[in-house]
Amino acid sequence: ISSASAEEASPVTLSGFGTLGLARSSSDDVEFIRDLSQPKGISNGEWSGLIDTVLGVQANWEVHPKLEVVGQLVSRYRYDDNRDPRLDWAFIKWVPDSRFSLRLGRVGSDIMMRADSRMVGYSSLTVRPSVDFFGTLIFSSLDGADASLTLSAGEGLIRSKLFAGKVQEKVSGSYGTWDTTGSSLHGGIIDYVIGPWQFRFSAADARYSRDIETSEVMQLTDALYAAADATGIDDARIAADGLGTKGAHSYYYSLGAIYDKGPIQVQAAINDITTDTDAFQNSRAGYLLAGYRIKEVTPYIGISRWISTPKNLVTGLPDTLTIPGGAIDLSELNQGYQTTLDASGVNQTTYTLGARWDVFP
């Protein structure tokens, strides 16, 4: 919707998007979530709007034909178990010509193909973007800048973007809430568009500003340090150090393609995420989605896969340590360490079958 009338265009426009998403799960043993920013999901066979319902409001102010100010508030289910609106976008955009643009402020993060619109339900062929592929992407925006350049390349176009800034996100997991506020994120994107085809390669580096300061992780690291001091086993200290995330990096690589012509739309993408902290396993994911439009209805079918690689680490501590006058049971400490390492492990496949019905033009 727009506040500007057809007769008299206004420099300020208001627009919005919203999704009322109802979902259910037949399982009592696992909760289904949309991404890792959500602390809990749906289960127990009851219909719920918890994970998919989103409301966004955006204002655009055209200060000058080449200068625009944009702000966007989004209400969705977040890490702290509420839907308080959050300022996802707040930037100034300068477009000196049709080939180059520069944005300063809080800008959207589109590390992976279609990631910048994953909250707008209308932009997606499916009910929600692939959970296996996008579920690990916790950064929806960053405070910094990005610069885009578009150039002709044969019969197509090459679009490139560089971005850098700080993120302000919090993540939910089996260990509790992890605050990544102040972590740095930078990277680049290259798109090639020719006819009905779009190809994208992207790479990004996130450097975390804080450790996971939940009681479970802190108690585990303290116990490992104490065991290392008491036994002289340095592997226990190395294990404790490895659980730290402050100063650690995650590297994101993604390759994707979209074919969209006439009634046919096909999407495919793969990603690889590696980390240099032992708190998270490295992972790979990919998806393939195809749809065929028949008048107002587009049936679609898809498959996605998400798998991680265990780092196979140990504390070096025996389960039972014999000392003069008795023995110390360290099995619980070893098991707690292994449980923490396994917490980020995934091995799942999703099959998708559905239809999109465009009720109105």
C-alpha positions as CSV (number, residue, x, y, z in Angstrom):
1,I,0.0,0.0,0.0
2,S,1.2,3.5,-0.7
3,S,0.4,6.9,0.9
4,A,1.0,8.7,-2.4
5,S,-2.0,9.4,-4.6
6,A,-1.9,8.9,-8.3
7,E,-2.6,12.6,-8.9
8,E,0.1,14.1,-6.6
9,A,3.2,12.0,-5.9
10,S,4.7,12.5,-2.4
11,P,8.4,12.2,-1.5
12,V,7.3,10.0,1.3
13,T,5.8,6.6,0.8
14,L,4.5,4.0,3.3
15,S,4.4,0.4,2.5
16,G,4.0,-2.9,4.4
17,F,4.0,-6.6,4.2
18,G,2.5,-9.3,6.4
19,T,2.0,-13.0,6.7
20,L,-0.5,-14.9,8.8
21,G,1.2,-18.3,8.8
22,L,-0.5,-21.2,10.6
23,A,1.5,-24.4,10.9
24,R,1.3,-27.7,12.8
25,S,3.5,-30.6,13.7
26,S,2.5,-34.2,14.4
27,S,5.5,-34.8,16.7
28,D,5.6,-34.6,20.5
29,D,9.4,-35.3,20.5
30,V,10.8,-32.3,18.5
31,E,9.8,-28.7,17.9
32,F,9.9,-27.3,14.4
33,I,11.4,-23.8,14.1
34,R,11.9,-21.4,11.1
35,D,15.5,-20.5,12.0
36,L,17.9,-20.3,14.9
37,S,16.7,-16.9,16.1
38,Q,13.5,-18.6,17.5
39,P,13.7,-20.1,21.0
40,K,10.9,-22.6,20.5
41,G,8.7,-24.0,17.8
42,I,5.6,-25.9,17.0
43,S,4.7,-29.4,18.3
44,N,2.0,-31.6,19.8
45,G,-0.3,-31.5,16.7
46,E,-1.8,-28.1,17.4
47,W,-2.1,-25.3,14.8
48,S,0.0,-22.2,15.7
49,G,0.9,-18.9,14.1
50,L,4.1,-18.8,16.3
51,I,6.9,-19.3,13.8
52,D,5.7,-17.9,10.4
53,T,3.5,-14.9,11.3
54,V,5.3,-11.7,10.3
55,L,4.3,-8.0,10.0
56,G,6.5,-5.3,8.5
57,V,6.1,-1.5,7.9
58,Q,8.5,0.5,5.7
59,A,8.9,4.2,5.0
60,N,10.8,5.7,2.1
61,W,11.7,9.3,1.8
62,E,13.0,10.6,-1.5
63,V,15.1,13.5,-0.3
64,H,16.6,14.0,-3.8
65,P,16.3,11.9,-7.0
66,K,19.6,10.4,-6.1
67,L,19.2,10.3,-2.3
68,E,16.7,8.2,-0.3
69,V,16.1,7.5,3.4
70,V,14.6,4.1,4.3
71,G,13.3,2.7,7.6
72,Q,11.7,-0.7,8.2
73,L,10.1,-2.1,11.4
74,V,9.4,-5.8,11.6
75,S,7.5,-7.8,14.2
76,R,8.2,-11.5,14.2
77,Y,8.9,-14.2,16.7
78,R,12.4,-13.7,18.1
79,Y,15.0,-15.1,20.6
80,D,13.4,-13.5,23.6
81,D,10.0,-15.2,23.1
82,N,8.1,-12.1,22.0
83,R,7.2,-10.1,18.9
84,D,8.4,-6.6,19.8
85,P,8.9,-4.6,16.6
86,R,12.6,-4.2,15.7
87,L,14.2,-1.7,13.4
88,D,15.6,-4.0,10.7
89,W,16.4,-1.3,8.1
90,A,17.5,2.3,8.7
91,F,19.7,3.6,6.0
92,I,20.5,6.4,3.6
93,K,20.8,5.3,-0.1
94,W,22.8,7.3,-2.7
95,V,22.5,6.4,-6.3
96,P,24.7,8.7,-8.4
97,D,23.8,6.7,-11.6
98,S,22.0,3.5,-12.6
99,R,25.2,1.4,-12.2
100,F,26.2,2.3,-8.7
101,S,24.6,2.6,-5.3
102,L,25.8,3.1,-1.7
103,R,23.9,2.5,1.5
104,L,24.9,3.7,4.9
105,G,23.2,2.7,8.2
106,R,21.4,-0.5,9.1
107,V,21.1,-2.5,5.9
108,G,19.6,-5.9,5.1
109,S,21.9,-8.9,4.9
110,D,21.6,-11.0,1.7
111,I,24.6,-13.2,2.2
112,M,22.8,-16.0,0.4
113,M,20.5,-15.8,-2.6
114,R,17.0,-14.6,-1.7
115,A,18.0,-14.0,1.9
116,D,17.2,-10.3,1.8
117,S,13.5,-11.0,1.2
118,R,13.0,-14.2,3.3
119,M,10.6,-12.4,5.7
120,V,8.3,-11.3,2.9
121,G,6.0,-14.2,2.4
122,Y,4.7,-13.0,-1.0
123,S,8.2,-13.1,-2.5
124,S,8.5,-16.8,-1.8
125,L,7.1,-19.6,-3.9
126,T,6.8,-21.9,-0.8
127,V,5.2,-21.3,2.6
128,R,8.6,-20.4,4.0
129,P,12.2,-20.3,2.7
130,S,14.0,-23.6,3.0
131,V,14.7,-24.2,6.7
132,D,17.6,-26.5,6.0
133,F,19.3,-23.8,3.8
134,F,18.4,-20.6,5.5
135,G,17.9,-21.8,9.1
136,T,21.6,-21.1,10.1
137,L,21.6,-17.6,8.7
138,I,21.0,-15.6,11.9
139,F,22.0,-12.2,10.6
140,S,19.1,-10.3,9.1
141,S,20.8,-6.9,9.1
142,L,24.1,-5.1,9.9
143,D,25.0,-1.7,11.0
144,G,27.5,-0.5,8.4
145,A,27.5,0.0,4.6
146,D,27.3,-1.7,1.3
147,A,28.1,-0.7,-2.2
148,S,26.7,-2.2,-5.4
149,L,28.0,-2.0,-9.0
150,T,26.2,-3.2,-12.1
151,L,28.0,-3.7,-15.4
152,S,27.2,-5.2,-18.8
153,A,28.9,-8.5,-19.6
154,G,28.1,-9.8,-23.0
155,E,24.3,-10.3,-23.3
156,G,23.9,-10.3,-19.5
157,L,24.7,-8.2,-16.4
158,I,27.2,-8.6,-13.6
159,R,26.0,-7.2,-10.3
160,S,28.5,-7.0,-7.5
161,K,28.2,-5.9,-3.9
162,L,30.7,-5.4,-1.0
163,F,29.4,-5.0,2.6
164,A,30.8,-4.5,6.0
165,G,29.5,-3.7,9.5
166,K,28.5,-4.9,12.9
167,V,25.6,-7.2,13.7
168,Q,23.1,-6.8,16.5
169,E,21.6,-10.3,16.7
170,K,20.9,-12.8,19.5
171,V,20.5,-16.5,18.9
172,S,18.7,-19.3,20.7
173,G,20.0,-22.8,21.1
174,S,20.2,-25.8,23.3
175,Y,22.8,-23.8,25.4
176,G,20.5,-20.8,25.9
177,T,20.7,-17.3,24.3
178,W,23.9,-16.2,22.7
179,D,24.4,-12.5,22.2
180,T,26.4,-11.7,19.1
181,T,26.0,-7.9,19.4
182,G,29.0,-6.0,18.1
183,S,30.3,-8.9,16.0
184,S,31.8,-7.9,12.7
185,L,30.5,-9.1,9.3
186,H,31.9,-8.4,5.9
187,G,31.9,-10.1,2.5
188,G,31.0,-9.8,-1.1
189,I,28.4,-11.0,-3.7
190,I,28.6,-11.5,-7.4
191,D,25.4,-12.0,-9.5
192,Y,25.3,-12.8,-13.2
193,V,21.9,-12.3,-14.9
194,I,21.3,-13.4,-18.5
195,G,17.8,-13.9,-19.9
196,P,15.8,-16.1,-17.5
197,W,18.9,-17.1,-15.5
198,Q,20.4,-15.7,-12.4
199,F,23.6,-17.0,-10.8
200,R,25.1,-15.9,-7.5
201,F,28.3,-16.6,-5.6
202,S,28.7,-15.1,-2.2
203,A,31.3,-15.2,0.6
204,A,31.2,-13.7,4.1
205,D,33.3,-13.7,7.3
206,A,31.7,-13.2,10.7
207,R,34.0,-12.5,13.7
208,Y,32.2,-12.9,17.0
209,S,32.6,-10.3,19.7
210,R,31.5,-12.4,22.7
211,D,31.7,-15.8,24.2
212,I,28.6,-17.9,24.9
213,E,28.0,-16.7,28.5
214,T,25.2,-19.1,29.5
215,S,25.5,-20.9,32.8
216,E,25.8,-24.3,31.1
217,V,28.7,-23.4,28.9
218,M,30.5,-21.3,31.6
219,Q,30.2,-24.1,34.2
220,L,31.5,-26.6,31.7
221,T,34.6,-24.5,30.8
222,D,35.3,-23.7,34.5
223,A,35.2,-27.4,35.3
224,L,37.5,-28.2,32.4
225,Y,40.0,-25.6,33.6
226,A,39.8,-26.9,37.2
227,A,40.4,-30.5,36.0
228,A,43.4,-29.4,33.9
229,D,44.9,-27.6,36.9
230,A,44.3,-30.6,39.2
231,T,45.5,-33.3,36.8
232,G,48.1,-31.5,34.7
233,I,46.4,-32.7,31.5
234,D,46.7,-29.9,29.0
235,D,44.1,-31.4,26.6
236,A,41.4,-30.4,29.1
237,R,42.6,-26.8,29.0
238,I,42.7,-26.9,25.2
239,A,39.1,-28.3,25.2
240,A,37.9,-25.4,27.4
241,D,39.7,-22.8,25.3
242,G,38.1,-24.3,22.1
243,L,34.6,-23.6,23.4
244,G,35.2,-19.9,23.4
245,T,33.6,-17.9,20.6
246,K,35.1,-14.4,21.3
247,G,37.4,-13.7,18.4
248,A,36.3,-16.8,16.5
249,H,35.2,-16.7,12.9
250,S,32.5,-18.3,10.8
251,Y,33.0,-18.4,7.0
252,Y,30.0,-18.5,4.7
253,Y,30.2,-19.6,1.1
254,S,27.2,-20.0,-1.2
255,L,26.4,-20.7,-4.8
256,G,23.0,-20.5,-6.3
257,A,21.0,-20.3,-9.5
258,I,17.4,-19.4,-10.5
259,Y,15.6,-20.1,-13.8
260,D,12.4,-18.1,-14.2
261,K,10.6,-18.0,-17.6
262,G,7.0,-18.2,-18.4
263,P,5.2,-20.7,-16.1
264,I,8.5,-22.4,-15.0
265,Q,10.5,-21.4,-12.0
266,V,13.5,-23.5,-10.7
267,Q,15.8,-22.6,-7.8
268,A,18.9,-24.4,-6.6
269,A,21.6,-23.4,-4.1
270,I,24.3,-24.9,-1.9
271,N,26.3,-23.4,1.0
272,D,29.2,-24.3,3.2
273,I,29.8,-22.9,6.7
274,T,33.0,-23.4,8.6
275,T,33.9,-22.2,12.0
276,D,37.2,-22.0,14.0
277,T,35.5,-22.5,17.4
278,D,34.7,-26.0,18.7
279,A,31.3,-24.8,20.0
280,F,29.9,-25.2,16.4
281,Q,30.2,-28.0,13.9
282,N,30.9,-27.2,10.3
283,S,27.9,-27.7,8.0
284,R,26.8,-27.9,4.4
285,A,23.3,-27.5,3.0
286,G,21.5,-27.3,-0.3
287,Y,18.0,-27.2,-1.8
288,L,16.3,-27.7,-5.1
289,L,12.8,-26.3,-5.8
290,A,10.7,-26.3,-8.9
291,G,7.3,-24.8,-9.7
292,Y,5.0,-24.7,-12.7
293,R,2.3,-22.0,-12.9
294,I,-1.1,-23.0,-14.1
295,K,-3.2,-19.8,-14.3
296,E,-3.5,-18.6,-10.6
297,V,-2.0,-21.7,-9.1
298,T,1.6,-22.8,-9.0
299,P,2.2,-26.4,-7.8
300,Y,5.8,-26.9,-6.5
301,I,8.0,-29.7,-5.4
302,G,11.4,-29.6,-3.6
303,I,14.1,-31.3,-1.6
304,S,16.7,-29.9,0.8
305,R,19.5,-31.4,2.8
306,W,21.5,-30.1,5.8
307,I,24.4,-32.0,7.4
308,S,27.2,-31.1,9.7
309,T,30.6,-32.7,10.4
310,P,31.6,-33.6,14.0
311,K,35.0,-32.3,15.0
312,N,35.8,-35.5,17.0
313,L,37.5,-33.8,20.0
314,V,38.1,-35.1,23.5
315,T,39.1,-33.6,26.8
316,G,42.0,-36.0,27.3
317,L,40.6,-36.8,30.8
318,P,40.0,-40.4,31.9
319,D,36.5,-41.2,33.1
320,T,38.0,-42.3,36.4
321,L,41.1,-40.7,37.9
322,T,42.8,-42.7,40.6
323,I,44.5,-40.6,43.3
324,P,46.0,-41.5,46.6
325,G,43.2,-42.4,48.9
326,G,40.5,-42.9,46.3
327,A,39.2,-42.1,42.8
328,I,37.6,-39.1,41.1
329,D,34.7,-39.7,38.6
330,L,35.2,-37.5,35.6
331,S,32.7,-39.3,33.3
332,E,30.0,-36.7,33.8
333,L,32.4,-33.9,32.8
334,N,33.5,-35.8,29.7
335,Q,29.8,-36.5,28.8
336,G,28.9,-32.9,29.3
337,Y,31.7,-31.8,26.9
338,Q,30.6,-34.3,24.3
339,T,26.9,-33.2,24.7
340,T,28.0,-29.6,24.0
341,L,29.9,-30.6,20.9
342,D,26.9,-32.5,19.6
343,A,24.4,-29.8,20.3
344,S,25.1,-28.0,17.0
345,G,25.1,-31.3,15.0
346,V,22.5,-31.7,12.3
347,N,21.6,-34.5,9.8
348,Q,18.3,-33.8,8.2
349,T,16.4,-33.9,4.8
350,T,13.2,-32.1,4.0
351,Y,10.8,-33.0,1.2
352,T,8.4,-30.2,0.0
353,L,5.2,-30.5,-1.9
354,G,2.6,-27.8,-2.2
355,A,0.9,-25.1,-4.3
356,R,0.8,-21.3,-4.3
357,W,-2.5,-19.7,-5.2
358,D,-2.5,-16.1,-6.2
359,V,-6.0,-15.2,-5.1
360,F,-5.7,-11.5,-6.4
361,P,-3.5,-9.9,-9.0
